[in-house]
Amino acid sequence: MLQYKTYIFSFLLLFNTVVFASLIRPADGEELNYIHVFFEWEQKPDAIGYNLQASTEQFLNNIILDVDEPTTVYIDKVNFSWDDNYYWRVRPIYSDGSSGSWTESSHFSIRETMLLGLDVDIYNDDLIQDGLVMYSQFAPYFAVGVIDKMGNEIWNTDVAFMNHINSYGQLYGVNGPGFQFNYDEDILFETSDDDVDMHEVKQIPNGNYMGWVPTFQTGPIPQGDWTFLFQAQGYNADGMTNEFPWMGMRIVEWDDETGQEVWSWDPFLHFSMDDHDLYEGIWWGAYFDGVFDWMHTNAFHFDTEESVIYVSHRHLSRISKIGYPSGEVIWNIGMPEQYNTGSDNICTGLGNSFQHNIQLLDDGTLLFFDNGNLSEMLMGDSNPTTRIRRIRVIDDSYCETVWQYDLPQNLFGVGMGSVQLLDNGNYSIYTYGNGLGQVECSIFEITSDGDMVWKVTAGNQNAAWYRAYKVPSIHPNAFSVVADGYTASEDDGSTIELSSNTLDFTVYNKSGYALEYKYMLSDLMDGGTQLFIYDEGVVDIEPYGNAELSFSVNSLADITATQVMLAVWPDHHEYAVKELVFSVSLGSSLTGDINADEVVNILDIVLLVNIVLNDEYNNTADLNNDGVINILDIVVLVNIILIN
């Protein structure tokens, strides 16, 4: 049986209970952290659509939203603002054009905006990848935000420091422990360690989580311009005496259920402490910090196909390929031997230094943000230059450059930075941007030819961002499930009345993500032969698309009414599971009632025999649902009559 987690909204429509078009979200009194407002309500019997209204006034006099929606979910992207209060209601629309009663109105508010002022330049609107931009900020305060291409803030949070978003819209970050969270600020996972490094936490393909935890070992203080400072504090600082704390980053894997550590990789067991930075002033920082930040590991990519981890170690100007779970270091991309970071590095001619955001693309190339702190020394640049590198490692021995972009001098990033290859072939790039001595914290989008089409820059000189991602939408968990034939019954309840031998639902993906949706159907009636056999499966639904779920009536069932539960959830967003319980009736379309006279008897057998003889096809006559009408269907019909 498929496993799933019930987290936010799990609602039951009970057998023989009047079901009202109840409002689900926003919940009454809820404060939202976004202005792309996600509305959801329950399905109403006999409705073919719904009228949704929202207002800034309690009695809905000042209507700002009035829209008809055929499903039970609607996301409005234009009518709501930060720091305001709203009221909303829904009513059903019927096939004759009439409308039902309004629900009672529900109230919600939207919090204040959180991010800094932004300056936006649009150079070629036609070439911009559709979507929104999310970025994390750690100065002047911690926050995460989503903006549109005009720089309008769409969503914000300070629940965690975001450091990764995957292709399913899952959010990861750190706030002491490593986190997975969602756009509603729910914490979905938390590591057992509470000192997880801020740079990256994410799930690996087996479902577990991976990130870093600092680890320490005593090592020597090498000789250099900084030597006198350490000696003044009583250290030998002779390059040999183990006397000063070195900090490395241990790669840790945490179990997805318990949050406990299940695997780790210790750099002190695999790297030589003879390899360390002597050129970018890290030892000067160690004097003031009281610890030497040996590695400053800042990004990883887990590759399932080879079962390896690609890891970026900033202060070693090193990218490593590490076997999993063996921990073997397969190769290191790094600087030439004379620069004190190893004698067996590959691809030393690349000249990358202090890089960020390593990732493996679908074509096998490695894409990363090369900060270029040492580019004057390694590349002969007239000024420090940041580059976007896309390379291919061949035979674990040498590299070829597939694509490269050199950032202009003003956008050189001494620290931070990220790059993302977009669906349209463009690249979205974030840089700290301090190449001219003033911070120009910027996210920009370029074509593969290097032409800039869009740029946003922080309006505050104190701003410092970490990473940026282009996302198709917020609310990847937004979807609707609508039952066919859902109607009010004679006993003042509600039921699904089948007009054929199948129970049908439509699942609507209301997000910008292509997602798999898992489902399970269970017949809840005890005793006798159930009307529906347990079924489960997966359907792929494109962004803003839909898919049909169809479940055949059990032709051997000895009942004509039952209660079923359908559970549906988007894979990777199990917290959004919907559990729908419906009463179901065969209605006037009894199994085996070929002539539709509401009685199954010898007349139906005669009609079925004629259908077989005439080689015709009738869905009602295909009693075993094999797509063919033959003697087997006659046998099933005879058994139905004998059982009844």
N, C-alpha and C positions, 0 to 999 in steps of 0.2 A: 504494500500500500504506500502511496506517496505520502511523505511526511510534510507537514506545514506547521507554521506557528500562527496562532491568533494573537494579534497585538492591538490594533486600534479599534476598528469597527467590525464587530461580528454580530449580526442581527438575525433574529429568527421570526419568520412569519408563521404562526402556529396554526395548526389544523382547526378549521371551523371557528376561526377568530376573525372579527372584522379588522381589516387592515387599512389604516389611513395613510395618506401620502405624507408620512412623517419626515421632518427635516433632519438630516444627518449631520452635514457639515456646511458651513461653520457651526459649531455647537453654540447654543444660546449662552451669551456672555463671554465667548472666547475672544482673546486678543490675538490677532494674526501678526505674523512677521513678514508679510508679503502683500503686494497689491495686485498680483495676478490671482484673483480670488477663485478658489475651488469650491463650487457648490455641489451638494449631493443630497438626494432625497430618495425615499422608498417608492417602488412601483405601485401604482394605483390600479385596481381592477378596471378593465375595459378602456383604459386610457390609450390613446394613440400618440400622445405627446403631452407636453406640460408648458404652462405659462409661468415664467419666473420674473418676479419683480423685486427691485431693491430701491431703498430710499435712505435719505439722511434723516428722515423724520419718523417717529415711532408709529404714527398712523398712516404712513406711506402716502402722504400728500405730495411730497416732492419726489417724484419717480425719476431715478437716474439710470435705471436698467429695466427694460421691459422686452423680454425675448421669449420666443417659442423654441423648445428643445425636444427632439423626439426620444431622447434617452433620459436617464436619471442622473446625469452628470453634466455640468456646464462650467467652463473656466472663462471668466471675464478678464480681459487684459487691458481695458481702456477706461473704465468708469470709476475706479476707486483710487483713493489717495492716502498718503501717510497721515497719521495723527488725526483720525476722524472716527466717527461712530456711524453704524449703518443698521438697517432693518431689512429683512427679506421674507418672502413668502412664495408659495407655489400653489397652482391649481391644475387639475387634470383637464385635458382637452379630449373630447370624444369624437367618434367617426362622423357623427351628424353635424359637427361644427360647434356644438354646444360646449360649455365649460362647467366643471364641477365647482365645489366650494373651495375658497382659499383656506390654506392652513393658517393656523395662528402665526403671527409674525415672530421672527426670531432675531435677536440682537447680536451683533459682533462689533468689535473695534479693531483698528489697525494701529500698531505702535508707531513711535516716532522714527524718522529716518536716522541712520546710524553712521553713514560713511562721510568721507571728506568731499569737498567740492572737486569737480572734475572738469577738465577742458577737453572737448571732443572736436576732431577734425575728420570730415568725410571727404575722401579724395575721389573715390569712384564707387558710388552706391551700388551700381549694377554688379560689381565683382565681389561684394562682401558676402561671406557665408552667412546664411540665415541662422538666427539663434541669439542667445544671450551670452554674457561673459560673467563668469564667477571669479573672484579673486580674494585671497586672504591677506589681511593687513596686520602687522604687528607693531606699527608705530604711526601715530602717537599713542594708540591703544589697540588692543586685540579686537578684531572684528572680521567677519566674512560677509561679502556682499555679492549680489548679482545685479548687473546693469544691462540695459538694452543698448543698441548702437548709438542712441542719442545721449547716453550717459545718465538716463533716468534710473534711479534705484528701484529694483523690482523686489528684492528679498534681502534680509540681513539676519545675522545671528552672532552671538558671542558665546554660544554653548561649547564650542571647541574651536581650535585652530585648524582650519582645513588644510590638508596637504595632498589630497588625491581625490579625483573623481574618475570613476571608470565608465565604460561605454554603456552601462546599464543605468547610469544615473545614481549610483551608490556613492555616498559621501563618507570620507574618512578624515580623521584628524587626531589631535592630541590635546589633552588638558590635564596633564599629569599622567594618567593612564592613556593608552591608545584607545580610540573610539571608532565605532561606526555610528553614524547618525543620519537622520533624514531631514527633509525640508520643513517638517513640523517640529523640529528640535527634539525629537525622541531619541534617546540613546538606545541603540539596537545591540551594541556589543561593547564590552569593556575588558581590557586586559587585566590580569592579576597584578602585573607590575605597575607601579604608580610613578615611575621615573623614566617613562619611554621618551626617547629622543623625538624632537618635534618635526624632523625633516620628512619622514614618510612612514605611514602605516596603511596597509591595504590587505585585502584577501588574496590568497594565492589559489590556484585552480582546485585544490582539494577541499576548499571551503575554510581552511584555517587562515589565521591572520599572521602577518609578518611585519617586522619593524626592527628598531634597534634599542638596545639598553646600554648605557655607558659602562665600561669596564676599565679597571685601573691596574697599573703595574709600575713599580719604581724603576726608573731608568736614568741614564746620565744626562748631563747638561753639556751640549757640544760647545766648543769654543767659537767665538765670533764677537761682533761688536758689542753684544749684550753681556759678555763674560763678566766685566767689572761689576755690573749690577748684582749678579748672583753671588759673586765672591764677597761683595760688601755685606751680604746677608749671611755669610758664613759657609756657603757652598764651595766645594772644590772647583766645580765647573771646569773639569779637565777633560771632558769627553769620554771618560772611562768609568768614573765612580757612579754606581747606581744610587742616586740620592734625591731624585725629584719625581713627583707623580706624573705619569703619562696617562692620558685618557684615550682609549680606543672605543670603537663601537662594535658591540657583539650583536650579530644578526640573530634574532629570536623568532621562533614560530610558536604561536599560541593556539591551543585547541579552540575551535569555534563554539563549542558548547560550554566548556568550563572556564575558558580564559587562561588556563594554566599553560606554562611553557612545556613544549613537547620536543623541541629541537633547537640547537643553537650552533653558532659558528664564532669562535673566539679568534680575533685577529692576532693576538699575541702568540697563538700556536701556529699560525700560518704565514705571517709576515715577519720580516726582520726589522728589529728596531734600529739597525744601521741605516735604514731607509727613512728619511724624514726631510722636511723642508728646511732649507738654509737661506732662501732668497726672498721670501715674501713677508718676513718679519714676524712669523708665528712665535718665535722665541721671545721677542719683545713683549708680545701679548701674554706669554706664559709667565713672565716676571710679575706682571700686574694681576693676573688671574690666579696665580698660585698653582696652576696645573698646565701641562703642555697638551694642547689639543692636537694630538698626533695625526689623526685621520680626517676628522670632520666628514664622516660618511653622510651623504645627503640624498641618495636616490638609488632605487633598485628596480629591476624588472625580472620577474620569474617567467622562464620559458618552459612550458610543459613538454614541448616536442623533444627537446634535448635534456630536459630535467636539469637545468642550470639556472644560476642567478647572475645577472649582470649588475654590478655594483659600482657606483661612483664614489671615490674617496677624494674629496676636494683638496685637502692639504698635502696629499701625495701626488696631485695631478695624475691620478691613476684611475683607470676603469678596469675592473677585474671580472673575469668569467670564472664562476665557482661552481663546481659540481654539487648536485643535491641528490641524496643526502650525505654523500661522502665528505664534502667540505674541501675537496681537492681544488687547488688553484690551477686552472687550466692555462690561463695566460693573463698578463697584465699589459694593457696599453699605457704607456707612460713616457717620461722624458728620457733623453739619452743618458748613458751611464755617468757622465761627468757631473750631472746635476744632483747626485746623492740620493736618488730615489729608486735605485735598483739597477742591476747590470744585465738583467735578462728580459727587459721590457720589449714588447713588439710595437711596431708602428710608431717608432720614435720620431719619424719625420713629420707626423701630424702637427706637432707643436702645441697640442692642447694643454691648458693649464687652469686649475681651480674651477673645473666644470661642474655643471648641475644637470639634473633631470634626464638621466639616461633612460632610454626606452627602445625596445625591439619592435620594429614595424612588421607588418604582414609579409613584406617581401624579403625579410631577413636582414634588412639594413638597420644599423643603429643610429638613432637620432638623439642629439644632446645639445645642450646650451653650453658652449665653451666660453667661459667668462674672459679668459685671456689675460689674467693678471700678470703673467710672465711673458706675454707675447712679444714685447720689445726684445727680451733676451733670446727667446726661442725662435721667433719668426722674423726678427729684424724690423718690426714695425716702428714707425716714427713716433707713435703714441700707443698706449694700451688699447687693444682692439678686441671686442667681443665678436665671436663668430657662431653661427648656427651650423653644426656639422651633421651631415648624413653620410655615413660611411658603411662599407661592407668589409668584414673581416674574412679573409680567404685562407683556408687551410690552417686556421689558428696561428697564422704566421705573419701575414702582412695585410695592409689595408688599402682600399681604394676609396677615393672620395666620389660619392654619387651626386651630392648636391651641397652647396655651401653658400652662406650669405654672411657678408661682413657688415656688422652694424656701423652706422656713422659714429664719428668720434663722440658726439654729445650723448649717445646712448650706450657707450661702454658701461658695463655693469661690474663694479668691483666685487659685488656680492649678490646673492639671489639670482633668479632668472629661470625661465621655463620656455618650452616650445611645444607646439602641438600641430601635427599634420591634420588638416581639416578635410572633410568629405569632398569639397570642391577642388582640392589640390593646393589651396592656399595654406599658409603657415600663420598661426597665431603665436605671438612672441611677447613675453614679459621681460623687462629689464629694469634694474634699479636706476640706471641712467645717470651716472655722475661723472661722465667723461670730461666735462668742462669745468668741474669743480663745484657745480651746483646740481642738486638732485633733480632729475627729470624722470621720476618714477612713471613708466609708460607701458601700456599694452598696445600693440599694433598688429595689423594683419597685412601680410604681403602676398603677392602672387608668386608662383614658382619662378617667375622672371625677376623677382626682387622689387616689383613695383608696390609701393605702399598704397593701400586702398582705404584704410581706417586707422585712427589712432586716438587713444584717450590718455591723458596725462593728469597726474595729481596736481591740484592747485595749491597744495601745501608743501613747503620745502621740508617739513618734518616727516612727510609720509615715507613709509617703507612697506612695500608689499612683498609677498613671498612667491606665490605662483598664481597663474591665471589659466582658466579653462574656458573654451567655448562650449556651451551646452545648448541642445535644441530647445529645451523648455525646462521649467521647474515642474514639480509634481509628477515624477515618473510613475508614481503609484496610482494615478488617476485612471479609472476604468469603470465601465457600467455593464451590468448584466440584466438583460430584459427577457422575460419569459413570454413566449407566444401563447395565445389563447387564455391569458389570465383574465378571469371574469368574476363578477359577483354571482354567488350561488343562491338558490331559492331559500336556504335556511339562514340568510343574512350573513353568511360567511363569504369566503372567496376561494376560488379554486382554479386550476388549469384544466380546461375542458378540451380534450383532444379531439381534433377533427380528422385525424389519421392515426396510423399505428406508430407514430413517433412523438416524443416529447422534445420540443425544440426551444433553444435559447440563442440569443445573440450576445456576444461579448464585444464591447466597443473599447478600443484603446484610445484614451483621451490624452495621451502624452506624445511628445516628439521623439520617443525612443521606440525602436523596433524591439519587441519583447516576446518571450515565450510565456504563455499563460497555462498553468497547470489546472486541472479540474478533477473532481471526484463526484460521482453520483451514487447515492445510496438510497435504497428503498427501506423506509423505516418501519414498515408494517411487519409484525411478528405473526408466525403461523401461516400455513398454507404455502402455495407457490407464489412468490412475489411477482408483482406486475412488471418490475424492472430489475434486471440483473446488474449487480455492482459493476461500475465502469469507471475508468480513470484514463487520463492521457494528457497530451500537451498540444497546443496549437500556437503557431507563430503568427503574430499580428504586426503589420507594419505601422509606422507612426500614423495616428489618427484613422486607422483602418478598423475593420471588424471581422469577426469569424463566427460561423454558425456551429453550435453544438447540438447534435441530434442523437437521441437515445430511443431505441426501438422497444416497443412493448413486447414483453415475454409472451409468446404465443401459447405457452403451456400454463399461463397463470390462471388460477381459479377464482380471481377477484376482479372487480371492475373499478375499484377506487382504492387509493393508497395515499401515503404521505412520503415525499421524497426530500432529501437534502442534497443540494448542489453546492459544493465548495469550489471557488475559483480564486486564484491569486496569481499575480505576475511573478515569475521566477526572478529571484534576487530582491524581491520586495514582499516577502512572506507576511510581514506585519499587516499588509493591506488585504488579507484574505476576506472574502465575503462568503458567509454561510447562509444560504437561502433555503428555507423550508417551505414547501408548498404542498397543499392537498391536490391530488390529481384524480380526475375522473375520465373514464372512457366516453362518457356522454352518450350521444346517439350513435356513435361510431364504435360499436362493440367489435372486439376481435372476432373475425369470422362472419360478421354481418354483411355479407357480400351485397345483398339487395337493399340494405339500409332500412329494413322494416323494424329495427330494434329487437329482433328475435333471431337467434342463431338456431337453424333447424335444417330439415332435409331440403328445403327450397334453396338454401345457400349452397348445399352440395351440388344440386342440379346446375345452378348457375356457374359454379366453379368448374364443373366438368366441361361445360360448354366453352368456357374461357380457355381451358386447356386444349380442347379439340380444335378450336379456331385459332390457336397459337396467338392469343391476344395477351396484352399485359395490363394489369390493373393493380395499383399499389395496395388497395385493400385486400386483394386476393393473394398477394405474396405473403403468406402467413409465416413462413420461416425466414423471411427477409434475406433471401439469397439472390435476388435479382432475376429469378426465373420462376414461372408458374408451371408446375407440373404435378405428377402424382404425389410427390412429397407434401405439397400443400393440401391435397385432398385428405391425406392421412392425418395431418395436423388438425384439419377441420373436424374430421370424424371424432378424434380424441377430445376436442373441445366440447362437442355435443354430448359425448358419453360422460365426461366429467361433470357437466352441468346437469 
